[in-house]
Structure formats: structure tokens, C-alpha cells
Amino acid sequence: MKRSPFLMAALSLSVLIASAAEKNADQLIADALSAGPPSVTEHATVKDSEGKVLRQGTNDWTCYPGSSAAGPMCNRSQWDVLIQARKKHEPIDVKEFSVSYMLAGEGDALGVSNFDPYATQPDAHWVKEGPHLMILVPDPAQLEGLSTDPKDPVYVMWKGTPYAHIMVKIAPKK
């Protein structure tokens, strides 16, 4: 049976597109896993920025690839609640101590305001960190006495908002 050149070209194109999509998913997964230590990432779920599961995990961690808004991160569930609340400009009741790893730093992301969780343009309070941890605490009083100066190795970001958290620098920006 003779196959048409058009059919063969269409099949080849379909294989290339599927291969590119798989490679892209593999790249997104690798980027997401760069955010945390192997003890976290080995069994973590990986989701894209839209929340689509790229790899199902078996532990309590979810990792995300970097985007224009943030570098790659690996979060405990309380962080995912905070991120969704912030996107919707809704309050959050932090119920437990929770960690987010950003060991790859901000990467190509723009960075964020240290004081305004909704700011979209760089200003005098703009920060873009290298490798760091972010820590949520259930009682805002636990943040009292901590610096809000991003030049310090440990400081509070978004103090006075429902999204306040502790930033802990692990290494300088690259």
C-alpha cells in the first residue's frame, strides 16, 4: 500500500510535537525539582503554573517550575493555600508552621516587593533573592522583633499582611 507524502509528513509532525511536549514537561519537572533538597523532591508532586500535575508524588510536598513571577519552589500545603489566597486578594489563616524551599533562587523571575504582596512593578522595596527558604508561622506575634530589611540574612517579607513570612537566605544571588 502506497502512503501519501502528506500523511507521512503529518505523522512525522505529530511525533515531533508529542516529543517536544514531553521534553518540555521533562524540563519543567527538572526546573521544579531544582528548588528543594532530594529528601523533599524525590517523592514530591510536580505541578505547572496552572496547577496541572506533571508528576504525581507520594509525600506532602508540591514543587513548581519557575515563572516570570517567582523562581522554582517546593511547598508544603499551607504555602499553596497562601499563594492561592494572595492571587485572589483573600485573607488566609495560617494554621501551621510551613516551609517553602527556593534553593534555585529567583532565576529569571522579576522579583517582588518586600512590603506590598500585590505590587507588579519594581520599586524601592523590590527584592530578588538567591537560594532561600520561606517560613510561615501560625502566630504573627512570632514575627515581632525580626528585621524587615532584605539586606539581613533573615527578615520578614510582607509584614503586616496576611501573607507575612520569614525569609532565610541560604546563599548569595548568582
Chimera marker file (.cmm) of the C-alpha trace (Angstrom):
<marker_set name="trace">
<marker id="1" x="0.000" y="0.000" z="0.000" r="1" g="1" b="0" radius="0.5"/>
<marker id="2" x="1.373" y="3.380" z="-1.011" r="1" g="1" b="0" radius="0.5"/>
<marker id="3" x="1.315" y="6.096" z="1.655" r="1" g="1" b="0" radius="0.5"/>
<marker id="4" x="0.756" y="9.681" z="0.690" r="1" g="1" b="0" radius="0.5"/>
<marker id="5" x="3.606" y="12.117" z="1.330" r="1" g="1" b="0" radius="0.5"/>
<marker id="6" x="1.087" y="14.396" z="3.070" r="1" g="1" b="0" radius="0.5"/>
<marker id="7" x="0.065" y="11.645" z="5.508" r="1" g="1" b="0" radius="0.5"/>
<marker id="8" x="3.705" y="10.788" z="6.248" r="1" g="1" b="0" radius="0.5"/>
<marker id="9" x="4.531" y="14.469" z="6.857" r="1" g="1" b="0" radius="0.5"/>
<marker id="10" x="1.513" y="14.839" z="9.162" r="1" g="1" b="0" radius="0.5"/>
<marker id="11" x="2.513" y="11.737" z="11.145" r="1" g="1" b="0" radius="0.5"/>
<marker id="12" x="6.100" y="12.962" z="11.440" r="1" g="1" b="0" radius="0.5"/>
<marker id="13" x="4.891" y="16.362" z="12.631" r="1" g="1" b="0" radius="0.5"/>
<marker id="14" x="2.624" y="14.710" z="15.232" r="1" g="1" b="0" radius="0.5"/>
<marker id="15" x="5.554" y="12.681" z="16.574" r="1" g="1" b="0" radius="0.5"/>
<marker id="16" x="7.743" y="15.814" z="16.763" r="1" g="1" b="0" radius="0.5"/>
<marker id="17" x="5.042" y="17.797" z="18.584" r="1" g="1" b="0" radius="0.5"/>
<marker id="18" x="4.452" y="14.970" z="21.077" r="1" g="1" b="0" radius="0.5"/>
<marker id="19" x="8.195" y="14.625" z="21.630" r="1" g="1" b="0" radius="0.5"/>
<marker id="20" x="8.585" y="18.395" z="22.160" r="1" g="1" b="0" radius="0.5"/>
<marker id="21" x="5.679" y="18.432" z="24.647" r="1" g="1" b="0" radius="0.5"/>
<marker id="22" x="7.234" y="15.537" z="26.590" r="1" g="1" b="0" radius="0.5"/>
<marker id="23" x="10.622" y="17.226" z="26.577" r="1" g="1" b="0" radius="0.5"/>
<marker id="24" x="9.011" y="20.456" z="27.735" r="1" g="1" b="0" radius="0.5"/>
<marker id="25" x="7.278" y="18.583" z="30.589" r="1" g="1" b="0" radius="0.5"/>
<marker id="26" x="10.602" y="16.953" z="31.487" r="1" g="1" b="0" radius="0.5"/>
<marker id="27" x="12.275" y="20.379" z="31.528" r="1" g="1" b="0" radius="0.5"/>
<marker id="28" x="9.504" y="21.831" z="33.713" r="1" g="1" b="0" radius="0.5"/>
<marker id="29" x="9.858" y="18.918" z="36.132" r="1" g="1" b="0" radius="0.5"/>
<marker id="30" x="13.647" y="19.307" z="36.285" r="1" g="1" b="0" radius="0.5"/>
<marker id="31" x="13.266" y="23.043" z="36.913" r="1" g="1" b="0" radius="0.5"/>
<marker id="32" x="10.707" y="22.432" z="39.679" r="1" g="1" b="0" radius="0.5"/>
<marker id="33" x="12.894" y="19.818" z="41.368" r="1" g="1" b="0" radius="0.5"/>
<marker id="34" x="15.843" y="22.251" z="41.436" r="1" g="1" b="0" radius="0.5"/>
<marker id="35" x="14.026" y="24.139" z="44.198" r="1" g="1" b="0" radius="0.5"/>
<marker id="36" x="14.412" y="21.636" z="47.021" r="1" g="1" b="0" radius="0.5"/>
<marker id="37" x="16.737" y="19.072" z="48.539" r="1" g="1" b="0" radius="0.5"/>
<marker id="38" x="16.494" y="15.461" z="47.301" r="1" g="1" b="0" radius="0.5"/>
<marker id="39" x="14.825" y="14.378" z="50.553" r="1" g="1" b="0" radius="0.5"/>
<marker id="40" x="11.901" y="16.634" z="49.552" r="1" g="1" b="0" radius="0.5"/>
<marker id="41" x="11.909" y="16.387" z="45.760" r="1" g="1" b="0" radius="0.5"/>
<marker id="42" x="12.389" y="12.633" z="45.331" r="1" g="1" b="0" radius="0.5"/>
<marker id="43" x="8.733" y="11.906" z="46.121" r="1" g="1" b="0" radius="0.5"/>
<marker id="44" x="7.169" y="15.358" z="45.580" r="1" g="1" b="0" radius="0.5"/>
<marker id="45" x="4.234" y="16.064" z="43.282" r="1" g="1" b="0" radius="0.5"/>
<marker id="46" x="5.168" y="18.452" z="40.463" r="1" g="1" b="0" radius="0.5"/>
<marker id="47" x="2.618" y="20.864" z="39.031" r="1" g="1" b="0" radius="0.5"/>
<marker id="48" x="2.895" y="23.507" z="36.338" r="1" g="1" b="0" radius="0.5"/>
<marker id="49" x="1.887" y="27.124" z="36.991" r="1" g="1" b="0" radius="0.5"/>
<marker id="50" x="-1.710" y="26.320" z="36.041" r="1" g="1" b="0" radius="0.5"/>
<marker id="51" x="-1.903" y="23.527" z="38.628" r="1" g="1" b="0" radius="0.5"/>
<marker id="52" x="-1.721" y="20.669" z="36.110" r="1" g="1" b="0" radius="0.5"/>
<marker id="53" x="0.019" y="17.651" z="37.643" r="1" g="1" b="0" radius="0.5"/>
<marker id="54" x="3.183" y="16.847" z="35.691" r="1" g="1" b="0" radius="0.5"/>
<marker id="55" x="4.290" y="14.120" z="38.099" r="1" g="1" b="0" radius="0.5"/>
<marker id="56" x="2.315" y="12.601" z="40.943" r="1" g="1" b="0" radius="0.5"/>
<marker id="57" x="4.219" y="12.285" z="44.200" r="1" g="1" b="0" radius="0.5"/>
<marker id="58" x="3.772" y="10.368" z="47.413" r="1" g="1" b="0" radius="0.5"/>
<marker id="59" x="4.873" y="12.856" z="50.089" r="1" g="1" b="0" radius="0.5"/>
<marker id="60" x="3.360" y="16.127" z="51.356" r="1" g="1" b="0" radius="0.5"/>
<marker id="61" x="5.389" y="18.392" z="49.058" r="1" g="1" b="0" radius="0.5"/>
<marker id="62" x="4.450" y="20.069" z="45.778" r="1" g="1" b="0" radius="0.5"/>
<marker id="63" x="7.114" y="21.583" z="43.537" r="1" g="1" b="0" radius="0.5"/>
<marker id="64" x="6.584" y="24.161" z="40.805" r="1" g="1" b="0" radius="0.5"/>
<marker id="65" x="8.875" y="25.319" z="37.980" r="1" g="1" b="0" radius="0.5"/>
<marker id="66" x="9.970" y="28.926" z="37.859" r="1" g="1" b="0" radius="0.5"/>
<marker id="67" x="7.888" y="31.570" z="36.118" r="1" g="1" b="0" radius="0.5"/>
<marker id="68" x="8.119" y="35.276" z="35.412" r="1" g="1" b="0" radius="0.5"/>
<marker id="69" x="6.591" y="35.839" z="38.867" r="1" g="1" b="0" radius="0.5"/>
<marker id="70" x="8.720" y="33.514" z="41.002" r="1" g="1" b="0" radius="0.5"/>
<marker id="71" x="11.601" y="31.094" z="40.858" r="1" g="1" b="0" radius="0.5"/>
<marker id="72" x="11.077" y="27.356" z="41.230" r="1" g="1" b="0" radius="0.5"/>
<marker id="73" x="9.698" y="26.338" z="44.622" r="1" g="1" b="0" radius="0.5"/>
<marker id="74" x="8.786" y="23.275" z="46.677" r="1" g="1" b="0" radius="0.5"/>
<marker id="75" x="5.958" y="23.879" z="49.122" r="1" g="1" b="0" radius="0.5"/>
<marker id="76" x="4.108" y="22.292" z="51.987" r="1" g="1" b="0" radius="0.5"/>
<marker id="77" x="0.330" y="22.554" z="51.527" r="1" g="1" b="0" radius="0.5"/>
<marker id="78" x="-0.043" y="25.672" z="53.715" r="1" g="1" b="0" radius="0.5"/>
<marker id="79" x="2.095" y="27.571" z="51.190" r="1" g="1" b="0" radius="0.5"/>
<marker id="80" x="-0.172" y="26.541" z="48.336" r="1" g="1" b="0" radius="0.5"/>
<marker id="81" x="-3.120" y="27.902" z="50.338" r="1" g="1" b="0" radius="0.5"/>
<marker id="82" x="-1.258" y="31.192" z="50.837" r="1" g="1" b="0" radius="0.5"/>
<marker id="83" x="-0.375" y="31.508" z="47.145" r="1" g="1" b="0" radius="0.5"/>
<marker id="84" x="-3.982" y="30.938" z="46.072" r="1" g="1" b="0" radius="0.5"/>
<marker id="85" x="-5.303" y="33.398" z="48.676" r="1" g="1" b="0" radius="0.5"/>
<marker id="86" x="-2.816" y="36.052" z="47.553" r="1" g="1" b="0" radius="0.5"/>
<marker id="87" x="-3.800" y="35.590" z="43.893" r="1" g="1" b="0" radius="0.5"/>
<marker id="88" x="-7.436" y="36.187" z="44.852" r="1" g="1" b="0" radius="0.5"/>
<marker id="89" x="-6.611" y="39.014" z="47.307" r="1" g="1" b="0" radius="0.5"/>
<marker id="90" x="-8.238" y="36.970" z="50.083" r="1" g="1" b="0" radius="0.5"/>
<marker id="91" x="-7.099" y="36.638" z="53.692" r="1" g="1" b="0" radius="0.5"/>
<marker id="92" x="-5.511" y="33.444" z="54.944" r="1" g="1" b="0" radius="0.5"/>
<marker id="93" x="-5.492" y="31.915" z="58.366" r="1" g="1" b="0" radius="0.5"/>
<marker id="94" x="-2.088" y="30.270" z="58.715" r="1" g="1" b="0" radius="0.5"/>
<marker id="95" x="-2.776" y="27.159" z="60.743" r="1" g="1" b="0" radius="0.5"/>
<marker id="96" x="0.675" y="25.591" z="60.935" r="1" g="1" b="0" radius="0.5"/>
<marker id="97" x="4.396" y="26.184" z="60.637" r="1" g="1" b="0" radius="0.5"/>
<marker id="98" x="5.211" y="25.625" z="56.971" r="1" g="1" b="0" radius="0.5"/>
<marker id="99" x="8.307" y="25.747" z="54.777" r="1" g="1" b="0" radius="0.5"/>
<marker id="100" x="8.843" y="26.571" z="51.121" r="1" g="1" b="0" radius="0.5"/>
<marker id="101" x="12.205" y="25.807" z="49.520" r="1" g="1" b="0" radius="0.5"/>
<marker id="102" x="13.549" y="28.085" z="46.795" r="1" g="1" b="0" radius="0.5"/>
<marker id="103" x="17.074" y="26.692" z="46.602" r="1" g="1" b="0" radius="0.5"/>
<marker id="104" x="17.462" y="27.717" z="42.942" r="1" g="1" b="0" radius="0.5"/>
<marker id="105" x="16.720" y="31.339" z="43.867" r="1" g="1" b="0" radius="0.5"/>
<marker id="106" x="14.512" y="33.597" z="41.793" r="1" g="1" b="0" radius="0.5"/>
<marker id="107" x="16.146" y="32.677" z="38.482" r="1" g="1" b="0" radius="0.5"/>
<marker id="108" x="14.661" y="34.714" z="35.630" r="1" g="1" b="0" radius="0.5"/>
<marker id="109" x="11.734" y="35.910" z="37.720" r="1" g="1" b="0" radius="0.5"/>
<marker id="110" x="11.219" y="39.632" z="38.117" r="1" g="1" b="0" radius="0.5"/>
<marker id="111" x="11.254" y="39.542" z="41.920" r="1" g="1" b="0" radius="0.5"/>
<marker id="112" x="8.723" y="41.015" z="44.352" r="1" g="1" b="0" radius="0.5"/>
<marker id="113" x="8.113" y="43.955" z="46.638" r="1" g="1" b="0" radius="0.5"/>
<marker id="114" x="9.250" y="43.295" z="50.185" r="1" g="1" b="0" radius="0.5"/>
<marker id="115" x="6.240" y="45.194" z="51.579" r="1" g="1" b="0" radius="0.5"/>
<marker id="116" x="3.380" y="45.020" z="49.048" r="1" g="1" b="0" radius="0.5"/>
<marker id="117" x="2.300" y="41.469" z="48.108" r="1" g="1" b="0" radius="0.5"/>
<marker id="118" x="0.272" y="42.836" z="45.173" r="1" g="1" b="0" radius="0.5"/>
<marker id="119" x="2.945" y="45.053" z="43.580" r="1" g="1" b="0" radius="0.5"/>
<marker id="120" x="3.734" y="44.177" z="39.971" r="1" g="1" b="0" radius="0.5"/>
<marker id="121" x="6.417" y="46.735" z="39.139" r="1" g="1" b="0" radius="0.5"/>
<marker id="122" x="9.840" y="47.179" z="40.737" r="1" g="1" b="0" radius="0.5"/>
<marker id="123" x="10.106" y="49.956" z="43.300" r="1" g="1" b="0" radius="0.5"/>
<marker id="124" x="12.461" y="50.966" z="46.119" r="1" g="1" b="0" radius="0.5"/>
<marker id="125" x="11.379" y="47.893" z="48.124" r="1" g="1" b="0" radius="0.5"/>
<marker id="126" x="11.925" y="45.363" z="45.346" r="1" g="1" b="0" radius="0.5"/>
<marker id="127" x="13.858" y="42.176" z="46.144" r="1" g="1" b="0" radius="0.5"/>
<marker id="128" x="15.162" y="39.301" z="44.085" r="1" g="1" b="0" radius="0.5"/>
<marker id="129" x="16.800" y="36.653" z="46.211" r="1" g="1" b="0" radius="0.5"/>
<marker id="130" x="19.286" y="33.890" z="45.608" r="1" g="1" b="0" radius="0.5"/>
<marker id="131" x="18.723" y="30.488" z="47.250" r="1" g="1" b="0" radius="0.5"/>
<marker id="132" x="16.425" y="30.826" z="50.256" r="1" g="1" b="0" radius="0.5"/>
<marker id="133" x="13.749" y="29.294" z="52.468" r="1" g="1" b="0" radius="0.5"/>
<marker id="134" x="10.409" y="30.875" z="53.243" r="1" g="1" b="0" radius="0.5"/>
<marker id="135" x="8.727" y="30.079" z="56.544" r="1" g="1" b="0" radius="0.5"/>
<marker id="136" x="5.120" y="30.623" z="57.590" r="1" g="1" b="0" radius="0.5"/>
<marker id="137" x="4.243" y="30.769" z="61.270" r="1" g="1" b="0" radius="0.5"/>
<marker id="138" x="0.710" y="30.456" z="62.671" r="1" g="1" b="0" radius="0.5"/>
<marker id="139" x="1.013" y="33.372" z="65.101" r="1" g="1" b="0" radius="0.5"/>
<marker id="140" x="2.005" y="36.778" z="63.624" r="1" g="1" b="0" radius="0.5"/>
<marker id="141" x="3.400" y="37.723" z="67.058" r="1" g="1" b="0" radius="0.5"/>
<marker id="142" x="6.232" y="35.277" z="66.307" r="1" g="1" b="0" radius="0.5"/>
<marker id="143" x="7.431" y="37.749" z="63.656" r="1" g="1" b="0" radius="0.5"/>
<marker id="144" x="7.871" y="40.598" z="66.135" r="1" g="1" b="0" radius="0.5"/>
<marker id="145" x="11.435" y="41.685" z="66.632" r="1" g="1" b="0" radius="0.5"/>
<marker id="146" x="12.587" y="40.262" z="63.283" r="1" g="1" b="0" radius="0.5"/>
<marker id="147" x="14.059" y="42.608" z="60.704" r="1" g="1" b="0" radius="0.5"/>
<marker id="148" x="12.164" y="43.656" z="57.578" r="1" g="1" b="0" radius="0.5"/>
<marker id="149" x="15.409" y="44.662" z="55.863" r="1" g="1" b="0" radius="0.5"/>
<marker id="150" x="16.187" y="42.354" z="52.909" r="1" g="1" b="0" radius="0.5"/>
<marker id="151" x="19.891" y="43.077" z="53.372" r="1" g="1" b="0" radius="0.5"/>
<marker id="152" x="19.743" y="40.944" z="56.522" r="1" g="1" b="0" radius="0.5"/>
<marker id="153" x="20.206" y="37.156" z="56.234" r="1" g="1" b="0" radius="0.5"/>
<marker id="154" x="16.824" y="36.583" z="57.947" r="1" g="1" b="0" radius="0.5"/>
<marker id="155" x="13.960" y="39.036" z="57.546" r="1" g="1" b="0" radius="0.5"/>
<marker id="156" x="10.179" y="39.285" z="57.353" r="1" g="1" b="0" radius="0.5"/>
<marker id="157" x="8.567" y="39.823" z="53.960" r="1" g="1" b="0" radius="0.5"/>
<marker id="158" x="5.071" y="41.350" z="53.644" r="1" g="1" b="0" radius="0.5"/>
<marker id="159" x="4.928" y="42.169" z="57.368" r="1" g="1" b="0" radius="0.5"/>
<marker id="160" x="1.544" y="43.426" z="58.495" r="1" g="1" b="0" radius="0.5"/>
<marker id="161" x="-0.287" y="41.485" z="55.775" r="1" g="1" b="0" radius="0.5"/>
<marker id="162" x="-1.976" y="38.074" z="55.989" r="1" g="1" b="0" radius="0.5"/>
<marker id="163" x="0.880" y="36.762" z="53.814" r="1" g="1" b="0" radius="0.5"/>
<marker id="164" x="3.778" y="37.741" z="56.110" r="1" g="1" b="0" radius="0.5"/>
<marker id="165" x="6.551" y="35.173" z="56.229" r="1" g="1" b="0" radius="0.5"/>
<marker id="166" x="10.184" y="34.747" z="57.215" r="1" g="1" b="0" radius="0.5"/>
<marker id="167" x="12.840" y="34.783" z="54.501" r="1" g="1" b="0" radius="0.5"/>
<marker id="168" x="16.052" y="32.877" z="55.250" r="1" g="1" b="0" radius="0.5"/>
<marker id="169" x="18.916" y="33.359" z="52.813" r="1" g="1" b="0" radius="0.5"/>
<marker id="170" x="20.910" y="30.216" z="52.108" r="1" g="1" b="0" radius="0.5"/>
<marker id="171" x="23.483" y="31.643" z="49.681" r="1" g="1" b="0" radius="0.5"/>
<marker id="172" x="24.091" y="34.867" z="47.746" r="1" g="1" b="0" radius="0.5"/>
<marker id="173" x="22.449" y="35.550" z="44.386" r="1" g="1" b="0" radius="0.5"/>
<marker id="174" x="24.325" y="34.226" z="41.397" r="1" g="1" b="0" radius="0.5"/>
<link id1="1" id2="2" r="1" g="1" b="0" radius="0.2"/>
<link id1="2" id2="3" r="1" g="1" b="0" radius="0.2"/>
<link id1="3" id2="4" r="1" g="1" b="0" radius="0.2"/>
<link id1="4" id2="5" r="1" g="1" b="0" radius="0.2"/>
<link id1="5" id2="6" r="1" g="1" b="0" radius="0.2"/>
<link id1="6" id2="7" r="1" g="1" b="0" radius="0.2"/>
<link id1="7" id2="8" r="1" g="1" b="0" radius="0.2"/>
<link id1="8" id2="9" r="1" g="1" b="0" radius="0.2"/>
<link id1="9" id2="10" r="1" g="1" b="0" radius="0.2"/>
<link id1="10" id2="11" r="1" g="1" b="0" radius="0.2"/>
<link id1="11" id2="12" r="1" g="1" b="0" radius="0.2"/>
<link id1="12" id2="13" r="1" g="1" b="0" radius="0.2"/>
<link id1="13" id2="14" r="1" g="1" b="0" radius="0.2"/>
<link id1="14" id2="15" r="1" g="1" b="0" radius="0.2"/>
<link id1="15" id2="16" r="1" g="1" b="0" radius="0.2"/>
<link id1="16" id2="17" r="1" g="1" b="0" radius="0.2"/>
<link id1="17" id2="18" r="1" g="1" b="0" radius="0.2"/>
<link id1="18" id2="19" r="1" g="1" b="0" radius="0.2"/>
<link id1="19" id2="20" r="1" g="1" b="0" radius="0.2"/>
<link id1="20" id2="21" r="1" g="1" b="0" radius="0.2"/>
<link id1="21" id2="22" r="1" g="1" b="0" radius="0.2"/>
<link id1="22" id2="23" r="1" g="1" b="0" radius="0.2"/>
<link id1="23" id2="24" r="1" g="1" b="0" radius="0.2"/>
<link id1="24" id2="25" r="1" g="1" b="0" radius="0.2"/>
<link id1="25" id2="26" r="1" g="1" b="0" radius="0.2"/>
<link id1="26" id2="27" r="1" g="1" b="0" radius="0.2"/>
<link id1="27" id2="28" r="1" g="1" b="0" radius="0.2"/>
<link id1="28" id2="29" r="1" g="1" b="0" radius="0.2"/>
<link id1="29" id2="30" r="1" g="1" b="0" radius="0.2"/>
<link id1="30" id2="31" r="1" g="1" b="0" radius="0.2"/>
<link id1="31" id2="32" r="1" g="1" b="0" radius="0.2"/>
<link id1="32" id2="33" r="1" g="1" b="0" radius="0.2"/>
<link id1="33" id2="34" r="1" g="1" b="0" radius="0.2"/>
<link id1="34" id2="35" r="1" g="1" b="0" radius="0.2"/>
<link id1="35" id2="36" r="1" g="1" b="0" radius="0.2"/>
<link id1="36" id2="37" r="1" g="1" b="0" radius="0.2"/>
<link id1="37" id2="38" r="1" g="1" b="0" radius="0.2"/>
<link id1="38" id2="39" r="1" g="1" b="0" radius="0.2"/>
<link id1="39" id2="40" r="1" g="1" b="0" radius="0.2"/>
<link id1="40" id2="41" r="1" g="1" b="0" radius="0.2"/>
<link id1="41" id2="42" r="1" g="1" b="0" radius="0.2"/>
<link id1="42" id2="43" r="1" g="1" b="0" radius="0.2"/>
<link id1="43" id2="44" r="1" g="1" b="0" radius="0.2"/>
<link id1="44" id2="45" r="1" g="1" b="0" radius="0.2"/>
<link id1="45" id2="46" r="1" g="1" b="0" radius="0.2"/>
<link id1="46" id2="47" r="1" g="1" b="0" radius="0.2"/>
<link id1="47" id2="48" r="1" g="1" b="0" radius="0.2"/>
<link id1="48" id2="49" r="1" g="1" b="0" radius="0.2"/>
<link id1="49" id2="50" r="1" g="1" b="0" radius="0.2"/>
<link id1="50" id2="51" r="1" g="1" b="0" radius="0.2"/>
<link id1="51" id2="52" r="1" g="1" b="0" radius="0.2"/>
<link id1="52" id2="53" r="1" g="1" b="0" radius="0.2"/>
<link id1="53" id2="54" r="1" g="1" b="0" radius="0.2"/>
<link id1="54" id2="55" r="1" g="1" b="0" radius="0.2"/>
<link id1="55" id2="56" r="1" g="1" b="0" radius="0.2"/>
<link id1="56" id2="57" r="1" g="1" b="0" radius="0.2"/>
<link id1="57" id2="58" r="1" g="1" b="0" radius="0.2"/>
<link id1="58" id2="59" r="1" g="1" b="0" radius="0.2"/>
<link id1="59" id2="60" r="1" g="1" b="0" radius="0.2"/>
<link id1="60" id2="61" r="1" g="1" b="0" radius="0.2"/>
<link id1="61" id2="62" r="1" g="1" b="0" radius="0.2"/>
<link id1="62" id2="63" r="1" g="1" b="0" radius="0.2"/>
<link id1="63" id2="64" r="1" g="1" b="0" radius="0.2"/>
<link id1="64" id2="65" r="1" g="1" b="0" radius="0.2"/>
<link id1="65" id2="66" r="1" g="1" b="0" radius="0.2"/>
<link id1="66" id2="67" r="1" g="1" b="0" radius="0.2"/>
<link id1="67" id2="68" r="1" g="1" b="0" radius="0.2"/>
<link id1="68" id2="69" r="1" g="1" b="0" radius="0.2"/>
<link id1="69" id2="70" r="1" g="1" b="0" radius="0.2"/>
<link id1="70" id2="71" r="1" g="1" b="0" radius="0.2"/>
<link id1="71" id2="72" r="1" g="1" b="0" radius="0.2"/>
<link id1="72" id2="73" r="1" g="1" b="0" radius="0.2"/>
<link id1="73" id2="74" r="1" g="1" b="0" radius="0.2"/>
<link id1="74" id2="75" r="1" g="1" b="0" radius="0.2"/>
<link id1="75" id2="76" r="1" g="1" b="0" radius="0.2"/>
<link id1="76" id2="77" r="1" g="1" b="0" radius="0.2"/>
<link id1="77" id2="78" r="1" g="1" b="0" radius="0.2"/>
<link id1="78" id2="79" r="1" g="1" b="0" radius="0.2"/>
<link id1="79" id2="80" r="1" g="1" b="0" radius="0.2"/>
<link id1="80" id2="81" r="1" g="1" b="0" radius="0.2"/>
<link id1="81" id2="82" r="1" g="1" b="0" radius="0.2"/>
<link id1="82" id2="83" r="1" g="1" b="0" radius="0.2"/>
<link id1="83" id2="84" r="1" g="1" b="0" radius="0.2"/>
<link id1="84" id2="85" r="1" g="1" b="0" radius="0.2"/>
<link id1="85" id2="86" r="1" g="1" b="0" radius="0.2"/>
<link id1="86" id2="87" r="1" g="1" b="0" radius="0.2"/>
<link id1="87" id2="88" r="1" g="1" b="0" radius="0.2"/>
<link id1="88" id2="89" r="1" g="1" b="0" radius="0.2"/>
<link id1="89" id2="90" r="1" g="1" b="0" radius="0.2"/>
<link id1="90" id2="91" r="1" g="1" b="0" radius="0.2"/>
<link id1="91" id2="92" r="1" g="1" b="0" radius="0.2"/>
<link id1="92" id2="93" r="1" g="1" b="0" radius="0.2"/>
<link id1="93" id2="94" r="1" g="1" b="0" radius="0.2"/>
<link id1="94" id2="95" r="1" g="1" b="0" radius="0.2"/>
<link id1="95" id2="96" r="1" g="1" b="0" radius="0.2"/>
<link id1="96" id2="97" r="1" g="1" b="0" radius="0.2"/>
<link id1="97" id2="98" r="1" g="1" b="0" radius="0.2"/>
<link id1="98" id2="99" r="1" g="1" b="0" radius="0.2"/>
<link id1="99" id2="100" r="1" g="1" b="0" radius="0.2"/>
<link id1="100" id2="101" r="1" g="1" b="0" radius="0.2"/>
<link id1="101" id2="102" r="1" g="1" b="0" radius="0.2"/>
<link id1="102" id2="103" r="1" g="1" b="0" radius="0.2"/>
<link id1="103" id2="104" r="1" g="1" b="0" radius="0.2"/>
<link id1="104" id2="105" r="1" g="1" b="0" radius="0.2"/>
<link id1="105" id2="106" r="1" g="1" b="0" radius="0.2"/>
<link id1="106" id2="107" r="1" g="1" b="0" radius="0.2"/>
<link id1="107" id2="108" r="1" g="1" b="0" radius="0.2"/>
<link id1="108" id2="109" r="1" g="1" b="0" radius="0.2"/>
<link id1="109" id2="110" r="1" g="1" b="0" radius="0.2"/>
<link id1="110" id2="111" r="1" g="1" b="0" radius="0.2"/>
<link id1="111" id2="112" r="1" g="1" b="0" radius="0.2"/>
<link id1="112" id2="113" r="1" g="1" b="0" radius="0.2"/>
<link id1="113" id2="114" r="1" g="1" b="0" radius="0.2"/>
<link id1="114" id2="115" r="1" g="1" b="0" radius="0.2"/>
<link id1="115" id2="116" r="1" g="1" b="0" radius="0.2"/>
<link id1="116" id2="117" r="1" g="1" b="0" radius="0.2"/>
<link id1="117" id2="118" r="1" g="1" b="0" radius="0.2"/>
<link id1="118" id2="119" r="1" g="1" b="0" radius="0.2"/>
<link id1="119" id2="120" r="1" g="1" b="0" radius="0.2"/>
<link id1="120" id2="121" r="1" g="1" b="0" radius="0.2"/>
<link id1="121" id2="122" r="1" g="1" b="0" radius="0.2"/>
<link id1="122" id2="123" r="1" g="1" b="0" radius="0.2"/>
<link id1="123" id2="124" r="1" g="1" b="0" radius="0.2"/>
<link id1="124" id2="125" r="1" g="1" b="0" radius="0.2"/>
<link id1="125" id2="126" r="1" g="1" b="0" radius="0.2"/>
<link id1="126" id2="127" r="1" g="1" b="0" radius="0.2"/>
<link id1="127" id2="128" r="1" g="1" b="0" radius="0.2"/>
<link id1="128" id2="129" r="1" g="1" b="0" radius="0.2"/>
<link id1="129" id2="130" r="1" g="1" b="0" radius="0.2"/>
<link id1="130" id2="131" r="1" g="1" b="0" radius="0.2"/>
<link id1="131" id2="132" r="1" g="1" b="0" radius="0.2"/>
<link id1="132" id2="133" r="1" g="1" b="0" radius="0.2"/>
<link id1="133" id2="134" r="1" g="1" b="0" radius="0.2"/>
<link id1="134" id2="135" r="1" g="1" b="0" radius="0.2"/>
<link id1="135" id2="136" r="1" g="1" b="0" radius="0.2"/>
<link id1="136" id2="137" r="1" g="1" b="0" radius="0.2"/>
<link id1="137" id2="138" r="1" g="1" b="0" radius="0.2"/>
<link id1="138" id2="139" r="1" g="1" b="0" radius="0.2"/>
<link id1="139" id2="140" r="1" g="1" b="0" radius="0.2"/>
<link id1="140" id2="141" r="1" g="1" b="0" radius="0.2"/>
<link id1="141" id2="142" r="1" g="1" b="0" radius="0.2"/>
<link id1="142" id2="143" r="1" g="1" b="0" radius="0.2"/>
<link id1="143" id2="144" r="1" g="1" b="0" radius="0.2"/>
<link id1="144" id2="145" r="1" g="1" b="0" radius="0.2"/>
<link id1="145" id2="146" r="1" g="1" b="0" radius="0.2"/>
<link id1="146" id2="147" r="1" g="1" b="0" radius="0.2"/>
<link id1="147" id2="148" r="1" g="1" b="0" radius="0.2"/>
<link id1="148" id2="149" r="1" g="1" b="0" radius="0.2"/>
<link id1="149" id2="150" r="1" g="1" b="0" radius="0.2"/>
<link id1="150" id2="151" r="1" g="1" b="0" radius="0.2"/>
<link id1="151" id2="152" r="1" g="1" b="0" radius="0.2"/>
<link id1="152" id2="153" r="1" g="1" b="0" radius="0.2"/>
<link id1="153" id2="154" r="1" g="1" b="0" radius="0.2"/>
<link id1="154" id2="155" r="1" g="1" b="0" radius="0.2"/>
<link id1="155" id2="156" r="1" g="1" b="0" radius="0.2"/>
<link id1="156" id2="157" r="1" g="1" b="0" radius="0.2"/>
<link id1="157" id2="158" r="1" g="1" b="0" radius="0.2"/>
<link id1="158" id2="159" r="1" g="1" b="0" radius="0.2"/>
<link id1="159" id2="160" r="1" g="1" b="0" radius="0.2"/>
<link id1="160" id2="161" r="1" g="1" b="0" radius="0.2"/>
<link id1="161" id2="162" r="1" g="1" b="0" radius="0.2"/>
<link id1="162" id2="163" r="1" g="1" b="0" radius="0.2"/>
<link id1="163" id2="164" r="1" g="1" b="0" radius="0.2"/>
<link id1="164" id2="165" r="1" g="1" b="0" radius="0.2"/>
<link id1="165" id2="166" r="1" g="1" b="0" radius="0.2"/>
<link id1="166" id2="167" r="1" g="1" b="0" radius="0.2"/>
<link id1="167" id2="168" r="1" g="1" b="0" radius="0.2"/>
<link id1="168" id2="169" r="1" g="1" b="0" radius="0.2"/>
<link id1="169" id2="170" r="1" g="1" b="0" radius="0.2"/>
<link id1="170" id2="171" r="1" g="1" b="0" radius="0.2"/>
<link id1="171" id2="172" r="1" g="1" b="0" radius="0.2"/>
<link id1="172" id2="173" r="1" g="1" b="0" radius="0.2"/>
<link id1="173" id2="174" r="1" g="1" b="0" radius="0.2"/>
</marker_set>
